[in-house]
Every structure is written in structure tokens, then in C-alpha cells.
């Protein structure tokens, strides 16, 4: 096996395949990248327990001899990072377990892994699928708008994923970790059959790391798999089976009280209230939001360090003169950071009931429901 490739193309490949996790202690071969060299193409494949990649390389290469090899991903990416973009790099498999990588001023001999033990992924080719064509950066933005609220380690398998529904010119995404629910609904150009799937959070996070340039991708939904086609790159994800709970209904109904405030101001209030909190990212961290005498106060109380009280009058509140609620500040900050509009709305019913954070415009259908603390 022998081929030549230019350094820039090689680095592009490395960027793709270095972005997925290689940490399998039980199936050692899954820590490698498989190269299959044919007469006109080089097929490059890698996978972990939740995502599989396959790249078809057919330009900027010169194939001198066909063959196959499996190389440890970490070693290959380390070597590629040291090469120059304008170099021609020669790969030459000189023994079953040894390959040389040579450029103008560099020479490496690397021990190979046993490619015969590598179980190649069967990328689905069935024609029975539902397809959505979408801009990859927009798709990334949609996923990121809800994935923060999911729990990839949830005891409930269903909640380890994002529920994606596509129907009649709309796309809905929802995720939950049992203490909050993130929901997003946007208009898209789609008039085909209903799509209703659960995409594993771990897998979709891996895929998002691969997205750089803006271009169209094809999402093909099969019975239990998602195949993403991005030019010469195939990404296959095993979907979670089952029925996702109907969490969208949590956003229905009217709320009695409404707080409208600038996004950046609320983030500043939360941030300024936390200096005395020892573990700001803890799930048990509590702040108090108080509204009284036309003042909004964010208060934190740490028994070991002291108390913070931050106030503002720059807000509007409908539904009463006074209100108090206790919540985890990290949950609200993460939701606020997903909004683009400068103003946010917090809808309340009572201090014991979940509250909803949303954009205060009708056009944006992003919502996040957060459970308060009961004190």
C-alpha cells in the first residue's frame, strides 16, 4: 500500500477525524482510523460507540499501490499536526504492522493496529428513508438551542436524547434533564411525511464539532438510524428507540405574572450576585429573585462567606407588586445565552411552580422551563 497526498488535504482529514472521541478501553481497534486505498479513491473510516464517520477522498492524491491499514488516531493526528500545508506526504506500508510517513524534511515509522480486527461500519443504503435538506450551520444552531438542557447520562434512556419533530413546514426540538425543558420551534421548507426521532445527545455533540463551513447537508432518517451526508463525509448515528414524553404541553397555558428585562442586564445581575458563592456551577446553588417596591433584587446567601444583594429598577413586571422565587442561576444563564433578542421574558405562576424563560417576540419560539427550589 502506497499513496501520495498534499499536506493541506491531509490536515483537512485530520481536522475531521480528530474531533470524535477515541477512548474505548475494551475494543482497542475503535481507537484507530481505517484507511482503505482503492484504484481511484481512499476511504477513511472511524467510529466510537455512538457515531461513525466515513470520508471518500478522491482528489489531491496519487495512488501508487492499493491496500488497507489501521492506525492509532492520536498518533496520526499528532504527526499530521507537525507537517506543512504545502508538503507532499507519502504513506508507505512496508510491513503488515508498520507504515512510513515521509515528507520533504520529516520521516516517521509508525506501528499499525490489526485492521483484520476492525469491524467496518455498515453505512445504510436502504432507499426507504425520509429526508430533510438543511444548512449545516442552521442545523447546528437549532441543536445547540436545546442540547444544553438534556442529560446524556440520564437514568431514563429516552432523556439521553433530543426529540426532533419535522412536519408541515416546521421543525421542533426538545430536551430535558428533569429539572428544565428546552423547546424550540422554527419554520422550515418541508412538506413531506412526519419525522419524529430521538437523537442521542452524545452522538449529536460529536457531529456538531465537525461543522465548520456553511453548506447544505442531507439528513436521512431511517427506522433506527440517522445518516448525515455532507459532501464526501458520511456520518451515521444510531437513534434511540421509544416514545419521547410529551413535554411540549408544559409550555401551554397562561401565566399570571410576567417579568421583562434586558438580556445583558439579567446576566449581569446574576453574575454580580455570585462572587461569594463557593461553587457557582453546583446544581444546589440557589439565588433568590425578589420584586418589591418597583425594585428587582437578586440575592445569594452563603453561610461560610456572606450575602450578596444586587438591585435594578430597569425592568417591567405585570401581575402584582411583589414576588419571590428561588432557583439555580446556572440554569437560567445557560438558557438566556441561547437567545438573540436583547430582551427576555420570565413568565411566573407561583414561587413553587416552574417558570418559563422566552424571547419577548412572537417570531422566536424558543422556550426554556425551569424548576424552582422550594424553601
N, C-alpha and C positions, 0 to 999 in steps of 0.2 A: 504494500500500500504506500502510495506516494502522491503528494499533490503540492501545488504552489498556491499561495493566496496573498493578497496585498494586506498590509498592516491595518489600514482603515476598516476594511471589511471584517477582518478578524476581531477588531475591537468592538465593532457593532454587534457581532455574535456574542462576544464576551459580556457586553452590557445586558443583553437579553438573558443569558443563561446564568449570570451571577446574581440575578435578582430573585431567584427562588431559593428556598431553604434546602440545604443538603445536610441533614443531621440524623440520618437513620442509623441507629446502632445495631439493628437486627438484620436488615438487608443491606449489606455493605455496598452492593452494586448500585443501589439507588443514590449513592453519593457521587456517582460518576456521570459523565456526559458521553453519549454514544455517537460516534461518527461512522456513517455508512457511505462509502465512496463508490459511486457507480460510474458509468461511462461519461455521463454529462452533468451529473448532479452530486451534491453532497447533502445527505440528510442527517440532521443533527437532532438528537432527542435527549431529553432529561425529564425526570419526574420525581415527585415525592408522594406521600400518602394521599394527597388531596388535589394535586394538579399535575397535568402532563403537558409538555411542550414538544413541538416538532417543527423544525425550520428547514425549508427547502432552499439550499444555496445553489444558484446556477449562473452567477456572474462573478467576474473578478477572480476567477480560479482557473488553474490549469491542472487537469487530472493526468497524472503520469502512470498510475497503476491503481486498479480498483482494490477494495478491501474494507475492513472494518476494524475499529478499535474502541475501547472503553477507557477513558482517562479520568482520574480524580478531578472533580470540578474545581476544587480550591487550588490545586497545583496549577492547572491550566490557566485559570484566571490570573494567578499571581505572575506567571510567565508572560502572558499577553500584556499585562499592565506595564511591563518593562520595555516593550518593543515600540518602535517609532511608527507613526502613521504611514509614512512614505516608503516603508521597507517591504520587500518581497520576502515572505516567510515560507520555508519549505518544511513540510511534515513528511517524515520518512519512517515507516515501521520496519525496523531492521530485524526484530525478533518478535515472537508471539507476545512477549511481555515487555517489550522495550520500544520506545519511539524517540526519534530525534526531532528537535525543533531548531531550525537554523535560519538566521538572518545574516545581514551583512557583517555585523560585529558581535553577534551573540550565537551561542551554541548550548543547547540543553539536551540531556538524556533523561527521559522520564520513564519510570516503571509504570506499566499499564495494569489495569484491572482485567479480570477474566470476563470478556464480553459474552462468553457462552452461558454465563450465569445470569446475564441481564435479561429480564423478561420484557420484551418490547411491548409498548402500549398499542392496543388495537384502537386506532382512531376510527370512530364510527363513520360509515359511508352509506348508511341507510338513507333512502330518499324520502322516508316518512318523517318529516320534521316541520316545525313552524319557525319562520324566520323573521327577524327584525334587523333592518339595516339602520345603523345609527352612527353618529360621530363619536369616536372613542373618547375624546375629552369631555363631551357632554355626558356620555355614559359614566365616566369616572366621577364627574361632579354629582350625578344622581346617586351613585352608590355611596360616595363619601357623605352625602347629606343624611344618611340613616345608619351607616355601619357602625358609627361610634356608640350607638345605643344598644347594639347587640352584644351577645355574650358567647364567644366561641367555645367556652368551657362549661356552658350551662349543663345542669343535670338532665334537662329536657333536650333531647336531640333536636327537636323541631326548632328550638330557640337558638341553636348554634348557627342558624342561617338567616338570610334576608328573604322575606317573601316578596316576589316580583310578580305583579299582575299587569298584563297588557291587553287592552280591549277597547275597540271603538275610539281610536284617536287619543287614548290616554294611557299613561304608564303610572303605576302605583308601586311604591316601595315602602316596606315597613319592617322594623326590627325592634326587639325588646330584650332587656336583661332582667325583667320582673320589677325593676324599680323606676323604669322610664320606658316610654314608647316614642320612637321617631317615625314620622309618617311624611311622605312626600308624594304629591300627585301633580303631574305636568302633562301638557298637551303634546302629542307627537303625531306623526303621519302614519297611522296604522289602521287598516280596516279589514283585517283577516280574523281568523279564529282566536278565541280567548287563550291566552298564555297565563298559567298560574303555577309557578315553581318556587322551590326553596333552594337558594344558592348558599353553600357553606361559606361562612364568614372567612375562615382561614384561607380557602381557595381564592375567593374574590379579592382579598387583600394582596395575595401573591400576584394576581393578574394586574391589579392596579399599578404595581411597581414597574410593569413592563411598558406602560403607556407614556410616550414622550411627545411625538408629533401628532398634529391634528389630521385625522383621516377617517374615512368610513370603514366600519367593521361590520361583519355579519355575525349575528347571534343566532345560532341554530339550536332550537330546543327539541330534544328527543324525549322519550319516555322517562329516562332516568339520567340523562347526560346533557350537558351544555357544551357545544362546540363553538369556539370563537375563531373566526377566520379574519386574520389581519395581514393582508398581502401574502407573504410567504410563510407566515407563522401561524401554526395551529395550536390552540390552547383548549384542552379538554378537561372538564370538571364533572365529577360525579355529583348529581343533585341529591338532596336529602328527600327521602320518601316520607309521605304522610300529608296531613292537612294542617296548615298553619292556622292558629286560632284567629278568630275574627276580632282583631284588636282595633280595627278602624272604627268600630262602634263607640269606642271610648272617647272619641272626639265629637260625637253627636250631642245635641242638647245645648241649651243656653246656659251661660254663666252669669252669676249675679253681680260680679264686680270686675272691673277692668282697669288695669294699670297700663298707661302708655308712657314710654320713656325712651330716650335716645340709647341706641345700642352701645355706643362707646362709653356713655355715662354709666350705664349699669355695670359694664365690665370694670370700669374704674372704681366704682363703689365697692364691688366685690373684692377687687384686688387690694384696695386700701384697708379693708376690714380684716385682712388675713395675716398681717405681719406677726401677730402674737400667737398665731396658731402653729403648733409644733409640727403637725403632719397635715399639710394643706391638701394632699391628694387622697387622704383616707376616706373610705366610704362612710365613716362615722362622724366626720367633721360636720358641724352644724353652724349655720348662721341664722339670725333672726331678721326678718323683714317686717318693719313696723311702719304703719301710716297713721299719723295723728297730727292735728293742728296744721294741716297742709304741709307737713314735713314727711319725707320718706327717709327712714333710717335703716341702715344695715349694721347689725351688731354681732360681734363674736365674743365669746367668753371662754377663756382657757384657765382652768383652775391653777395651773402652775405658773402662768405668765401674766395674766391680766385680761382686761376687757378693751375692745375697740368699738367705737361708735362713729359711723360716718353718715352725714346727712346731706340732703339736697331738697330744693324746692322746685326743681326744674322737671316736672312731670305732671300728668293729669291722672285723676282717679275717679271712676264712676261707680256708684252703687253704695255709697256710705261715707262716713267721715273717718272711721278708724278701722284698722285691720292689722292682724298679726299672723305670721306663718313662719314655720321653721323648716329649713331644707338644707341639702348638701350643695355648697356653692359650685363645686366642680361640675355637677350635673347641669346646672343652668349655664355655666360658662361655655361648656362644650356645645350646647345647643345654640347659644347666641352666636358663636363663631361660624355657624353654618348659614347664617342669614346675610344677605347682601344689602337689604334696605337699611337705612340709617336709624329707623325707629322700630321698636319691638312692642308687642302687646303681651301682657300676662293676664290671663283670664282665671279668676278665682271663684269658688263657690263658698268654701268654708276652710278654716285652718286645718281640718282633718282630711279634707278631700284633695285628690290630685289637682294640680293646676296645669294650665296649658300655655306654653310659650309659642308665639307665632309672629310672623310678619304682619304689620298692620295694614297691608294692602290686600285686595281681593285676588290680585293676579297670582300671587305666590301662595301655593298650597302646602308649604312646609309647616309641620306642626311637631311639637315635642311635649309629651305629657310627662310630668314628674311627680313622684310620690313625695309628700312632705313627711317630716318627722312629727310624731305625736308626743307632746311633752305636757 
